[in-house]
Amino acid sequence: MPSDFSTIGFDIQTPEDFVAVAEQVATQAHAVPAKGGHYLRWIGGSGEEVWLQVDESGDFVGMNPHFKGKSLVRVGLQARVAREDDTDLDGRFLGWADPEQDKPESGAYPLVFDAPDAATYSGLELPVIVEAQIAAFAHEISSYDSPDAYSASQESQQVKFASRSFFPADMFRPDDAATEPPDAMALFTGHVIEADVRKNSMTGQPFFWALVDSLGGRYDVVIDRTLLPQVPSAGGVLSGLFWLSGRVTSFPKRKRSWLGKILRGTG
């Protein structure tokens, strides 16, 4: 069964494997200051990332994967979402994708994403519109050679989904009960803009990557090779269930006070 770590080339099967990866990453990572401690960020040569969490006492308290790619999604951030078992350095955001101009409470659909560097945004006032790079880690996935092939696969379905569509996974739970707090999971479909085989620079393990144009934005999709027989084709369609990990890449400009404007004008 693939994990979010194996999706980017880390074969972690046991707690001992987890600790071994953390120790190896720590020797090559750089520190990122944050409220409640700091992160140790390791960036591989193919976009794979690991974020270690170190609390204010200097103790290692967690580790999360991420993937740095070409994704770009405008998001109207609404709220921070906390879980009972979160560390001080964990965090996720609830927001709306592709909001209308200056209306962060609007958008194409709601989404939730985990942020590996959540504690670095402690001063960010919500609601606010930002740009985010969001990586979708495949838990289940299907690949189609073309939009026509995808449409043909929908013919026997009572409910047909467009080849660019996005739904929070909570909408499809059998008991119709939403998860509280909401999961950073989504069911989405999109067109493959580009794709290739990547290799984890620490382990040498290959994995698949695709830039996917879906409703409301472009997402980096990373895939454990056991889920697909070959790398997706540009021009094709990917559809599946994904865990979302995102980082805010563009922040709103702060408005200067009236006094600041006057002082700037006299300089």
C-alpha positions in Angstrom: 0.0 0.0 0.0 1.6 3.3 -1.1 2.2 6.0 1.5 2.6 9.7 1.1 6.4 9.2 1.7 6.6 6.3 -0.9 4.8 8.6 -3.3 8.0 10.7 -3.5 10.5 7.8 -3.3 10.9 7.1 0.5 10.2 3.5 1.3 9.1 3.8 5.0 7.6 0.6 6.3 8.5 0.7 10.0 9.0 3.2 12.8 12.7 2.4 12.5 12.6 3.4 8.8 10.9 6.7 9.8 13.6 7.5 12.3 16.3 6.6 9.8 15.0 8.9 7.2 14.6 11.7 9.7 18.2 11.3 10.9 19.5 11.3 7.3 17.4 14.3 6.3 18.5 16.3 9.4 22.1 16.2 8.4 21.4 17.8 5.0 18.5 20.2 5.8 18.4 23.9 6.6 16.6 25.5 9.5 13.4 27.5 8.9 12.3 29.6 12.0 8.7 29.3 13.1 6.4 30.0 16.0 6.7 27.1 18.5 10.1 25.9 17.3 11.6 25.5 13.9 11.6 23.3 10.8 14.4 21.5 9.1 13.7 21.6 5.4 15.3 19.1 3.0 14.9 19.7 -0.7 15.8 16.9 -3.2 16.9 17.4 -6.8 13.6 16.3 -8.3 11.2 18.4 -6.2 10.8 16.0 -3.3 10.8 17.7 0.1 10.8 16.6 3.8 10.0 19.0 6.6 11.2 17.9 10.1 9.6 19.6 13.1 11.7 20.6 16.1 10.0 22.1 19.1 11.2 24.9 21.4 13.0 22.4 23.6 15.0 21.1 20.6 13.1 17.8 20.4 12.1 16.2 17.1 8.3 16.0 17.1 7.2 15.3 13.6 8.0 14.9 9.9 5.9 15.7 6.8 6.5 15.2 3.0 5.9 17.8 0.4 6.7 18.2 -3.3 7.9 21.5 -4.9 6.7 21.9 -8.4 4.9 24.2 -10.9 1.4 24.3 -9.4 -0.4 27.6 -9.1 -3.7 27.9 -7.4 -5.3 31.2 -6.2 -6.9 30.5 -2.8 -9.1 32.6 -0.6 -7.9 31.4 2.8 -10.8 31.3 5.3 -9.6 29.6 8.4 -6.9 27.5 10.1 -7.9 24.0 10.8 -6.6 22.2 13.9 -6.7 18.5 14.9 -6.4 17.0 18.4 -3.1 15.3 17.7 -1.4 18.3 16.0 2.0 19.4 17.1 2.6 23.1 17.5 4.2 23.0 14.0 1.4 21.2 12.2 -1.4 23.0 10.5 -3.9 23.2 7.6 -6.0 25.8 5.8 -9.6 25.9 4.7 -10.2 28.0 1.7 -11.9 28.6 -1.7 -10.1 27.9 -5.0 -10.1 30.6 -7.7 -11.9 33.3 -5.7 -13.4 36.3 -7.4 -11.2 39.4 -7.3 -11.1 40.8 -3.7 -13.7 38.3 -2.5 -11.8 35.5 -0.5 -15.1 34.0 0.6 -16.1 33.1 -3.0 -14.6 30.6 -5.5 -15.0 27.5 -7.6 -15.1 25.1 -4.7 -13.9 24.7 -1.1 -10.7 22.9 -0.4 -8.5 22.0 2.6 -4.7 21.5 2.4 -2.0 20.6 4.9 0.9 23.1 5.1 4.3 21.6 5.9 5.4 25.0 7.1 2.2 26.1 8.7 3.7 27.8 11.8 5.6 30.2 9.5 2.2 31.8 8.6 1.3 32.7 12.2 1.1 36.4 11.4 -1.1 36.0 8.3 -4.4 37.6 8.8 -7.5 35.7 7.4 -9.5 35.8 5.3 -7.1 36.7 2.5 -6.4 35.8 -1.1 -3.0 34.2 -1.8 -1.3 32.1 -4.4 -0.4 28.6 -3.3 1.7 25.7 -4.7 -0.3 22.6 -4.0 0.9 19.1 -4.4 -1.6 16.3 -4.8 -0.3 12.9 -3.4 -2.2 10.1 -5.2 -3.9 7.5 -3.0 -6.0 6.2 -5.9 -5.6 7.2 -9.5 -6.7 6.3 -13.0 -5.0 7.5 -16.2 -6.6 8.1 -19.6 -4.9 8.8 -22.9 -7.2 11.6 -23.9 -10.3 13.5 -22.8 -12.3 11.4 -25.2 -11.1 8.2 -23.5 -12.0 9.6 -20.2 -15.5 10.6 -21.4 -16.0 7.1 -22.8 -15.2 5.7 -19.3 -18.0 7.7 -17.9 -20.7 6.4 -20.3 -21.9 3.7 -17.9 -22.0 6.0 -14.9 -25.2 7.5 -13.6 -23.4 10.6 -12.5 -20.8 11.8 -15.0 -17.9 14.1 -14.1 -16.3 16.6 -16.3 -12.6 16.0 -17.3 -11.8 19.1 -15.2 -13.6 18.7 -11.9 -12.8 19.0 -8.2 -14.7 17.8 -5.1 -13.7 17.7 -1.4 -13.5 14.0 -0.4 -15.9 14.6 2.5 -18.7 15.1 -0.1 -18.5 11.4 -1.0 -18.6 9.7 2.4 -21.1 6.8 2.5 -22.8 8.2 5.6 -23.0 11.7 4.2 -21.3 12.9 7.4 -18.6 15.5 7.0 -15.3 14.9 8.8 -14.6 17.3 11.7 -12.1 18.7 11.4 -12.2 18.4 7.5 -9.6 16.2 5.8 -7.0 17.6 3.4 -8.3 15.1 0.8 -9.9 15.7 -2.6 -11.4 13.8 -5.6 -10.4 15.6 -8.7 -9.9 15.1 -12.5 -7.7 17.2 -14.8 -5.8 17.4 -18.1 -2.1 16.5 -18.0 0.0 19.5 -19.2 3.3 17.7 -18.7 4.6 14.6 -17.0 7.8 12.7 -16.4 9.6 10.2 -14.2 11.4 11.8 -11.2 14.1 10.1 -9.0 14.4 10.7 -5.3 18.0 12.1 -4.9 18.4 10.5 -1.5 17.1 7.0 -2.1 17.4 6.7 -5.9 13.8 5.5 -6.0 11.7 6.7 -9.0 8.2 8.2 -8.9 5.9 9.8 -11.4 5.1 13.5 -11.6 2.5 15.4 -13.6 1.3 19.0 -13.8 -2.5 18.7 -14.0 -4.9 21.5 -15.1 -8.1 21.0 -13.2 -11.1 23.2 -12.4 -9.8 26.3 -10.6 -6.1 25.8 -10.9 -3.1 23.7 -11.7 -1.9 21.0 -9.3 1.4 19.0 -9.0 0.4 15.4 -8.9 2.9 12.9 -7.6 2.3 9.1 -7.9 3.9 6.0 -6.4 4.9 3.8 -9.4 2.9 0.9 -8.1 -0.3 2.8 -8.8 0.2 3.2 -12.5 2.0 1.0 -15.1 3.7 3.9 -16.8 4.2 7.7 -16.6 1.0 9.6 -17.6 1.0 11.2 -21.1 0.8 14.9 -21.8 -2.6 15.6 -23.3 -4.2 12.8 -21.2 -6.4 12.9 -18.2 -5.8 11.9 -14.6 -8.5 11.2 -12.0 -8.3 10.0 -8.5 -8.2 10.5 -4.7 -5.5 12.8 -3.4 -4.0 14.1 -0.2 -3.2 17.9 -0.6 0.0 19.5 0.7 0.4 23.2 0.0 2.6 26.2 0.6 1.7 29.8 0.3 3.9 31.3 -2.4 2.5 34.8 -2.8 1.3 37.0 0.0 -0.9 40.2 -0.2 0.9 43.5 -0.1 0.5 45.4 3.1 -1.2 48.7 2.8 0.9 51.6 4.1 -0.7 53.8 6.7 -1.5 57.5 5.8 1.6 58.5 7.8 3.8 56.1 6.0 2.6 57.4 2.6 3.4 61.0 3.7 6.8 60.1 5.0 7.6 58.1 1.8 6.5 61.1 -0.3 8.9 63.4 1.5 12.0 61.2 1.1 
